[in-house]
Amino acid sequence: MPDSTFYLSPTTHLDLPTLRQLLADKATVKLSDEARQRIQDCHQYLHDRLERSDAPVYGINTGFGALCGSSIAPEERQQLQVNLMMSHACGTGEEVPPELVRLLLLLKAQSLSYGHSGVQVATVQRLLDFYNRDIYPVVYQQGSLGASGDLAPLAHLCLPLLGLGEVNYQGYRLQAADVLSLFSWAPLALEAKEGLALLNGTQFMLAYGVHCQLRAERLANAADTIGALSLEAFDGRPEPFDARLHAIRPHAGQQLVAARIRGLLADSELQRQPKTAVQDPYSFRCQPQVHGASRDALAYVARTLETECNSVTDNPNIFPADDLILSGGNFHGQPLALALDFLAVAVAELGSISERRTYQLISGQRGLPPFLVAEPGLNSGLMIPQYTAAGIVSQNKQLCTPASVDSIVSSNGQEDHVSMGANAATKARRVVENVEQILGIELLNAAQALAFRRPARTSPALEQVVAAFREKVAFVSRDRVLYPDLHAAAAFVRTYEWA
């Protein structure tokens, strides 16, 4: 039987496919021997350094933020770290979903495993204990400025290591102290810098980014397939997808989408039928250019996320081999804030063009009945799902106002430029969820319209999608309550294995 253990190691590159697999398989995650040694060596170096020198080191023997000029006596340094954890747990708003808290635990442990943070091995191990046992701290979505790291969310994430705060475990919301007792785990006793290392970092916005990117990559595949199906249902032309067109404007995403749609239309009876229209509307004809541009944007986002997944983002950072402790700004979330804003825009555009295809399908053109129902008038058919899609598209436009151009001064002017990456992260997730519903509405309409093209068939690949969809959502022969169908369509888009 293959080993289902994944080891965090400074030499292991944590990429998006690996994260996707880890989250799907629920493999046990452990520290490699090399990671343990690096963490221990850094921790020992820090304490040896503090023994031999009273030189101020931010957040270790000084206060935090604007209080960095305050000196902290050796006997108060442990309490300083505990105070930091408690005082920064100021999250509000909705709870972070468990699947994202799970990612947070993993990404925090990964960042600490490089041995530049000064923490104990036991601290990183406890994060992994929570991860492996499905113990999810209660974390709130609001509170981070995305600059000194995701301070408030990470405080909530890590308070339970000390037996403080709350956790979700096996469907119950419990006091962290009770869960520690259940496993006979003693609360961690934080040592110098550990509270700072746990709270500084970009793991909140990074977890959202990874989560959104994995869903967005699925959406990009879904958009190509559903768009191809709509083209078929609309009696669209194949010429816009010819490889020669895209060879003379060779954007990678554009070429990929054109090739995918050509493959999806292969062996289609409908494509072999004579076409009456000379050109199709842009929402059909320009799928390679629009979907492709979104794919190129997502490729940039993926590179940024993978770099961040393999980075140390707390402060200050410790370099034992160089006998150095450097205070800098690796906690600043600007790289992620820009990428998350870009992700939201790229995904929103998949929804925007999708809604336009839906509108064309219900408009009574090219032999299709108005609103895709056999008896329009008595029946409204699929009139109103397009309204729903249009409303969601408009909401996405509002959500795509970039967070990364915003900033607000905090900590008495010491923290005078912030990324707002956490806000970019949470609204990006809303955009992704919205587009899953928009594409679900398009799929509902495309499958409905295709029925009016029978007995001619689309390609085997697209017929397979329609058959799978029909197991979840039936043909609309006359008016019925439609919201369960819309919800089922969104779930189908979210879960179907799009080729």
C-alpha positions as CSV (number, residue, x, y, z in Angstrom):
1,M,0.0,0.0,0.0
2,P,1.5,3.4,-1.0
3,D,2.6,5.8,1.8
4,S,-0.1,8.4,2.3
5,T,2.1,10.7,4.2
6,F,3.3,14.0,2.8
7,Y,6.5,15.6,4.3
8,L,7.0,19.3,4.6
9,S,10.6,20.0,3.7
10,P,12.6,23.1,2.8
11,T,13.6,21.3,-0.4
12,T,10.0,20.3,-1.4
13,H,8.2,22.7,-3.7
14,L,4.6,23.0,-2.7
15,D,2.7,23.6,-5.9
16,L,-1.0,23.9,-6.7
17,P,-1.4,20.4,-8.1
18,T,0.1,19.0,-4.9
19,L,-2.1,21.1,-2.8
20,R,-5.2,20.0,-4.8
21,Q,-4.2,16.4,-4.2
22,L,-3.4,16.9,-0.5
23,L,-6.8,18.5,0.1
24,A,-8.6,15.7,-1.9
25,D,-6.8,12.8,-0.4
26,K,-6.5,14.0,3.2
27,A,-3.0,12.6,3.5
28,T,-1.2,12.9,6.8
29,V,1.3,15.8,6.8
30,K,4.5,15.6,8.8
31,L,7.7,17.5,9.2
32,S,10.7,16.0,7.4
33,D,13.9,15.4,9.5
34,E,15.6,18.3,7.6
35,A,12.7,20.7,8.5
36,R,12.8,19.6,12.1
37,Q,16.5,20.2,12.3
38,R,16.3,23.6,10.6
39,I,13.5,24.7,13.0
40,Q,15.5,23.5,16.0
41,D,18.7,25.1,14.9
42,C,17.1,28.5,14.3
43,H,15.3,28.3,17.7
44,Q,18.5,27.5,19.5
45,Y,20.4,30.2,17.7
46,L,17.8,32.8,18.7
47,H,18.0,31.9,22.3
48,D,21.8,31.8,22.3
49,R,21.8,35.2,20.7
50,L,19.4,36.6,23.4
51,E,21.6,35.2,26.1
52,R,24.8,37.0,24.8
53,S,23.3,40.3,23.7
54,D,20.8,42.8,24.8
55,A,20.6,44.6,21.5
56,P,17.0,45.4,20.5
57,V,15.4,43.0,18.2
58,Y,11.9,43.9,17.0
59,G,9.1,42.0,18.7
60,I,11.4,39.8,20.7
61,N,12.7,42.3,23.3
62,T,10.7,45.3,22.1
63,G,7.1,46.1,21.8
64,F,5.1,45.8,18.5
65,G,4.2,48.3,15.8
66,A,4.4,51.8,17.0
67,L,5.5,50.5,20.4
68,C,8.7,49.1,18.9
69,G,10.7,51.6,21.0
70,S,9.6,50.0,24.3
71,S,12.2,47.6,25.8
72,I,10.9,44.3,27.3
73,A,12.8,42.7,30.2
74,P,13.9,39.0,29.7
75,E,11.5,37.7,32.3
76,E,8.5,39.3,30.5
77,R,9.3,38.1,27.0
78,Q,7.1,35.0,27.1
79,Q,4.2,37.0,28.4
80,L,4.8,39.5,25.6
81,Q,4.1,36.8,23.0
82,V,0.9,35.6,24.8
83,N,-0.3,39.2,25.1
84,L,0.3,39.7,21.4
85,M,-1.8,36.6,20.6
86,M,-4.7,37.7,22.8
87,S,-4.7,41.4,21.9
88,H,-4.7,40.7,18.2
89,A,-7.6,38.3,18.2
90,C,-10.1,41.0,17.0
91,G,-11.7,39.3,14.0
92,T,-15.3,39.9,13.1
93,G,-17.8,39.1,10.4
94,E,-18.5,35.6,9.0
95,E,-16.5,32.6,10.0
96,V,-13.9,31.3,7.6
97,P,-15.2,28.0,6.1
98,P,-13.5,24.8,7.5
99,E,-11.9,23.9,4.2
100,L,-10.1,27.2,4.2
101,V,-9.1,27.0,7.9
102,R,-7.5,23.6,7.0
103,L,-5.5,25.3,4.3
104,L,-4.5,28.0,6.7
105,L,-3.0,25.5,9.1
106,L,-1.0,23.8,6.4
107,L,0.3,27.0,4.9
108,K,1.3,28.4,8.3
109,A,3.2,25.2,9.1
110,Q,4.9,25.3,5.7
111,S,6.1,28.9,6.1
112,L,7.5,28.1,9.6
113,S,9.2,24.9,8.4
114,Y,12.1,26.7,6.6
115,G,13.8,27.6,9.9
116,H,13.9,31.4,9.6
117,S,11.3,32.1,12.3
118,G,12.8,31.1,15.6
119,V,9.8,28.9,16.7
120,Q,9.9,25.6,18.6
121,V,9.5,22.4,16.7
122,A,6.6,21.7,19.0
123,T,4.8,24.8,17.8
124,V,4.9,23.7,14.1
125,Q,4.0,20.2,15.1
126,R,0.9,21.4,17.0
127,L,-0.3,23.2,13.9
128,L,0.0,19.9,12.0
129,D,-1.7,18.0,14.8
130,F,-4.7,20.2,14.3
131,Y,-4.5,19.8,10.5
132,N,-4.2,16.0,10.7
133,R,-7.0,15.6,13.3
134,D,-9.4,17.9,11.5
135,I,-9.5,20.4,14.4
136,Y,-10.4,23.7,12.9
137,P,-9.9,26.9,14.9
138,V,-12.8,29.4,14.7
139,V,-11.4,32.2,12.4
140,Y,-13.3,35.3,11.3
141,Q,-13.1,36.9,7.8
142,Q,-12.7,40.5,8.8
143,G,-9.8,42.2,10.6
144,S,-6.8,41.9,8.4
145,L,-5.2,44.9,6.6
146,G,-3.0,42.5,4.7
147,A,0.3,44.3,5.6
148,S,1.7,43.3,9.0
149,G,0.6,39.9,7.9
150,D,-3.0,38.7,8.4
151,L,-2.7,39.5,12.1
152,A,-6.3,39.1,13.4
153,P,-7.2,36.0,11.4
154,L,-3.9,34.3,12.3
155,A,-4.4,35.2,16.0
156,H,-7.7,33.3,15.9
157,L,-6.0,30.5,14.1
158,C,-3.3,30.1,16.7
159,L,-5.0,31.0,20.0
160,P,-6.2,27.4,20.4
161,L,-2.5,26.2,20.5
162,L,-2.5,28.0,23.9
163,G,-5.8,26.5,24.9
164,L,-7.6,29.8,24.2
165,G,-10.4,30.6,21.7
166,E,-12.7,28.1,20.0
167,V,-12.5,25.3,17.5
168,N,-14.8,23.3,15.3
169,Y,-14.3,19.6,15.8
170,Q,-16.5,16.7,14.4
171,G,-19.4,19.0,13.9
172,Y,-19.2,20.7,17.3
173,R,-18.1,24.1,18.4
174,L,-15.9,23.6,21.4
175,Q,-13.6,25.5,23.7
176,A,-10.0,25.0,22.6
177,A,-9.0,24.0,26.1
178,D,-11.5,21.1,26.0
179,V,-10.1,19.8,22.7
180,L,-6.6,19.9,24.0
181,S,-7.7,18.0,27.1
182,L,-9.5,15.4,24.9
183,F,-6.1,14.6,23.2
184,S,-4.1,15.0,26.4
185,W,-2.2,17.9,24.8
186,A,-0.7,20.5,27.1
187,P,-1.2,24.1,25.9
188,L,1.9,25.5,24.2
189,A,4.1,27.7,26.3
190,L,5.3,30.3,23.8
191,E,8.9,31.4,23.8
192,A,10.6,34.5,22.4
193,K,9.2,35.6,19.0
194,E,6.8,32.7,18.7
195,G,3.6,34.8,18.9
196,L,5.0,37.2,16.3
197,A,6.0,34.3,14.0
198,L,2.5,32.9,14.2
199,L,0.7,36.1,13.6
200,N,2.9,37.7,11.0
201,G,2.4,36.1,7.6
202,T,0.1,36.1,4.5
203,Q,-1.5,32.7,5.1
204,F,-5.1,34.0,5.3
205,M,-5.1,35.7,1.9
206,L,-2.9,32.9,0.6
207,A,-5.3,30.2,1.6
208,Y,-8.2,32.1,0.0
209,G,-6.0,32.6,-3.1
210,V,-5.2,28.9,-3.4
211,H,-8.8,27.9,-2.8
212,C,-10.1,30.4,-5.4
213,Q,-7.4,29.5,-8.0
214,L,-8.2,25.8,-7.8
215,R,-11.9,26.6,-8.3
216,A,-11.1,29.2,-11.0
217,E,-9.1,26.6,-13.0
218,R,-12.1,24.3,-13.0
219,L,-14.3,27.2,-14.0
220,A,-12.1,28.0,-17.0
221,N,-12.6,24.4,-18.3
222,A,-16.3,24.6,-17.6
223,A,-16.6,27.9,-19.5
224,D,-15.0,26.4,-22.6
225,T,-17.3,23.4,-22.6
226,I,-20.5,25.2,-21.8
227,G,-19.6,27.9,-24.3
228,A,-19.1,25.3,-27.0
229,L,-22.4,23.7,-26.1
230,S,-24.1,27.1,-26.4
231,L,-22.5,27.6,-29.8
232,E,-24.0,24.4,-30.9
233,A,-27.4,25.2,-29.5
234,F,-27.3,28.6,-31.2
235,D,-26.3,27.1,-34.6
236,G,-22.9,28.9,-34.4
237,R,-20.1,28.7,-36.9
238,P,-16.8,26.9,-36.5
239,E,-14.5,29.3,-38.4
240,P,-13.6,31.5,-35.4
241,F,-11.8,28.6,-33.8
242,D,-9.6,27.8,-36.8
243,A,-5.9,27.4,-35.7
244,R,-4.7,29.6,-38.4
245,L,-6.5,32.6,-37.0
246,H,-4.9,32.1,-33.6
247,A,-1.4,31.4,-35.0
248,I,-1.3,35.1,-36.2
249,R,-2.2,36.4,-32.7
250,P,-0.5,33.8,-30.6
251,H,-1.5,34.5,-27.0
252,A,-1.1,31.2,-25.1
253,G,-4.6,31.2,-23.5
254,Q,-6.3,32.2,-26.8
255,Q,-4.6,29.3,-28.7
256,L,-5.5,26.9,-25.9
257,V,-9.2,27.8,-25.8
258,A,-9.5,27.7,-29.6
259,A,-7.9,24.2,-29.6
260,R,-10.2,23.1,-26.8
261,I,-13.3,24.2,-28.5
262,R,-12.2,22.6,-31.8
263,G,-11.8,19.4,-29.9
264,L,-15.2,19.7,-28.2
265,L,-16.9,20.2,-31.5
266,A,-15.2,17.3,-33.2
267,D,-17.7,14.9,-35.0
268,S,-20.7,17.1,-34.4
269,E,-23.6,16.6,-36.7
270,L,-24.8,20.2,-36.0
271,Q,-21.5,21.6,-37.2
272,R,-21.9,19.8,-40.5
273,Q,-25.2,21.4,-41.2
274,P,-25.3,24.5,-43.5
275,K,-25.2,27.8,-41.6
276,T,-27.5,30.7,-42.4
277,A,-25.7,33.4,-40.4
278,V,-22.5,35.0,-41.8
279,Q,-21.1,35.8,-38.4
280,D,-22.0,35.0,-34.8
281,P,-22.2,37.5,-31.9
282,Y,-19.0,38.2,-30.1
283,S,-20.0,36.2,-27.0
284,F,-19.8,33.1,-29.3
285,R,-17.2,34.1,-31.8
286,C,-14.7,35.7,-29.4
287,Q,-14.6,32.9,-26.8
288,P,-10.9,32.2,-27.5
289,Q,-9.9,35.8,-27.0
290,V,-12.0,36.3,-23.9
291,H,-11.7,33.0,-22.1
292,G,-8.1,32.9,-23.2
293,A,-7.2,36.2,-21.7
294,S,-8.8,35.0,-18.4
295,R,-6.6,31.9,-18.6
296,D,-3.5,34.0,-19.1
297,A,-4.4,36.1,-16.1
298,L,-5.0,32.9,-14.0
299,A,-1.6,31.6,-15.1
300,Y,0.0,34.7,-13.6
301,V,-2.0,34.3,-10.4
302,A,-0.9,30.7,-10.1
303,R,2.8,31.6,-10.4
304,T,2.3,34.3,-7.7
305,L,0.5,31.9,-5.4
306,E,3.1,29.1,-5.8
307,T,5.9,31.5,-5.0
308,E,4.1,32.6,-1.8
309,C,3.3,29.0,-0.8
310,N,7.1,28.4,-0.7
311,S,8.0,31.6,1.1
312,V,8.8,32.8,4.6
313,T,6.5,35.7,5.4
314,D,6.9,36.6,9.1
315,N,9.2,39.3,10.6
316,P,11.9,39.6,11.7
317,N,13.6,36.7,9.9
318,I,16.6,34.8,11.4
319,F,19.6,33.6,9.4
320,P,21.6,31.4,11.8
321,A,24.4,30.7,9.3
322,D,25.0,34.4,8.9
323,D,24.5,35.3,12.6
324,L,21.9,37.8,11.5
325,I,18.4,38.8,12.4
326,L,16.8,41.0,9.8
327,S,13.7,43.1,10.1
328,G,11.9,43.7,6.9
329,G,8.6,43.5,5.2
330,N,8.0,40.0,3.9
331,F,4.6,40.0,5.6
332,H,3.3,42.7,3.2
333,G,0.5,41.3,1.1
334,Q,0.8,43.4,-2.0
335,P,1.9,40.6,-4.4
336,L,-1.2,38.6,-3.3
337,A,-3.5,41.6,-3.3
338,L,-2.8,42.4,-6.9
339,A,-3.0,38.8,-7.9
340,L,-6.3,38.3,-6.1
341,D,-7.8,41.4,-7.7
342,F,-6.7,40.1,-11.1
343,L,-8.2,36.6,-10.3
344,A,-11.5,38.2,-9.5
345,V,-11.6,40.3,-12.8
346,A,-10.5,37.3,-14.9
347,V,-13.2,35.0,-13.4
348,A,-15.9,37.7,-13.5
349,E,-15.3,38.1,-17.3
350,L,-16.0,34.3,-17.8
351,G,-19.4,35.1,-16.2
352,S,-20.0,38.3,-18.1
353,I,-19.6,36.7,-21.5
354,S,-21.5,33.6,-20.3
355,E,-24.6,35.7,-19.4
356,R,-24.5,37.3,-22.9
357,R,-24.6,33.8,-24.5
358,T,-27.6,33.0,-22.3
359,Y,-29.3,36.2,-23.5
360,Q,-28.8,35.2,-27.1
361,L,-30.2,31.7,-26.6
362,I,-33.5,33.0,-25.1
363,S,-34.0,35.8,-27.7
364,G,-36.0,33.7,-30.2
365,Q,-33.3,33.7,-32.9
366,R,-32.2,31.0,-35.4
367,G,-35.2,28.9,-35.1
368,L,-35.2,28.7,-31.3
369,P,-38.5,29.6,-29.5
370,P,-38.5,32.7,-27.3
371,F,-37.3,31.8,-23.8
372,L,-36.8,28.2,-24.9
373,V,-40.2,26.9,-24.1
374,A,-42.6,25.3,-26.6
375,E,-45.6,27.4,-25.6
376,P,-44.4,30.9,-24.8
377,G,-47.0,33.2,-23.4
378,L,-48.7,30.7,-21.3
379,N,-45.2,29.7,-20.1
380,S,-42.4,32.2,-19.3
381,G,-39.9,29.4,-19.7
382,L,-36.3,30.4,-19.1
383,M,-37.0,34.2,-19.1
384,I,-36.1,34.9,-15.5
385,P,-32.9,32.8,-15.0
386,Q,-31.3,35.3,-17.4
387,Y,-32.4,38.1,-15.1
388,T,-30.7,36.3,-12.2
389,A,-27.5,35.9,-14.2
390,A,-27.6,39.6,-15.2
391,G,-28.0,40.6,-11.5
392,I,-25.1,38.4,-10.5
393,V,-22.9,39.8,-13.3
394,S,-23.6,43.3,-12.2
395,Q,-22.8,42.4,-8.6
396,N,-19.5,41.0,-9.8
397,K,-18.7,44.3,-11.4
398,Q,-19.1,45.9,-8.0
399,L,-17.0,43.2,-6.3
400,C,-14.2,43.7,-8.9
401,T,-13.4,47.2,-7.7
402,P,-9.7,46.5,-6.7
403,A,-8.8,46.3,-3.1
404,S,-5.1,46.6,-3.8
405,V,-5.3,50.3,-4.7
406,D,-6.7,51.0,-1.3
407,S,-4.7,51.7,1.9
408,I,-5.2,53.1,5.4
409,V,-2.8,54.2,8.0
410,S,-2.5,52.1,11.2
411,S,-0.4,51.7,14.3
412,N,0.2,55.5,14.8
413,G,1.6,55.8,11.3
414,Q,4.2,53.1,11.6
415,E,2.2,50.9,9.3
416,D,1.5,53.6,6.7
417,H,0.8,51.5,3.6
418,V,-1.2,48.3,3.6
419,S,-2.3,46.0,0.9
420,M,-5.9,45.2,1.8
421,G,-5.1,41.7,0.4
422,A,-7.5,40.1,2.8
423,N,-10.4,42.1,1.4
424,A,-9.3,41.2,-2.1
425,A,-9.2,37.5,-1.0
426,T,-12.7,37.3,0.5
427,K,-14.4,39.1,-2.4
428,A,-12.6,37.0,-4.9
429,R,-14.2,34.0,-3.4
430,R,-17.6,35.6,-3.8
431,V,-16.9,36.3,-7.5
432,V,-15.9,32.6,-8.0
433,E,-19.1,31.4,-6.4
434,N,-21.1,33.8,-8.4
435,V,-19.6,32.7,-11.7
436,E,-20.3,29.0,-10.8
437,Q,-24.0,30.0,-10.7
438,I,-23.8,32.1,-13.9
439,L,-22.3,29.3,-15.9
440,G,-24.9,26.9,-14.4
441,I,-27.6,29.1,-15.8
442,E,-26.0,29.1,-19.2
443,L,-25.7,25.3,-19.1
444,L,-29.4,25.1,-18.2
445,N,-30.2,27.2,-21.2
446,A,-27.8,25.5,-23.6
447,A,-29.1,22.0,-22.7
448,Q,-32.7,23.3,-23.1
449,A,-31.9,24.9,-26.5
450,L,-30.1,21.8,-27.8
451,A,-33.3,19.8,-27.4
452,F,-34.9,22.0,-30.1
453,R,-32.2,20.9,-32.5
454,R,-33.1,17.3,-32.4
455,P,-32.8,14.8,-34.0
456,A,-29.4,16.3,-35.0
457,R,-26.7,15.6,-32.4
458,T,-23.8,17.6,-31.1
459,S,-20.4,16.0,-30.6
460,P,-19.9,12.9,-28.4
461,A,-18.0,14.9,-25.9
462,L,-20.8,17.5,-25.5
463,E,-23.5,14.9,-25.6
464,Q,-21.8,13.2,-22.6
465,V,-22.0,16.5,-20.7
466,V,-25.7,17.0,-21.5
467,A,-26.5,13.4,-20.4
468,A,-24.7,13.9,-17.1
469,F,-26.5,17.3,-16.6
470,R,-29.9,15.7,-17.3
471,E,-29.4,13.4,-14.4
472,K,-29.5,16.5,-12.2
473,V,-31.8,18.9,-14.0
474,A,-34.7,17.8,-16.2
475,F,-35.9,19.5,-19.5
476,V,-38.3,22.4,-18.8
477,S,-41.4,21.4,-20.8
478,R,-43.7,23.9,-19.0
479,D,-43.3,26.4,-16.1
480,R,-42.2,25.0,-12.8
481,V,-40.4,26.3,-9.7
482,L,-36.9,26.8,-11.1
483,Y,-34.7,27.8,-8.2
484,P,-33.9,24.1,-7.3
485,D,-32.7,23.7,-10.9
486,L,-30.5,26.8,-10.7
487,H,-28.9,25.6,-7.5
488,A,-28.4,22.1,-9.0
489,A,-26.8,23.6,-12.1
490,A,-24.4,25.6,-10.0
491,A,-23.5,22.5,-8.0
492,F,-22.9,20.6,-11.3
493,V,-20.6,23.3,-12.5
494,R,-18.7,23.2,-9.2
495,T,-18.3,19.4,-9.0
496,Y,-18.3,18.0,-12.6
497,E,-15.0,16.7,-13.8
498,W,-14.6,19.1,-16.8
499,A,-12.1,17.8,-19.3
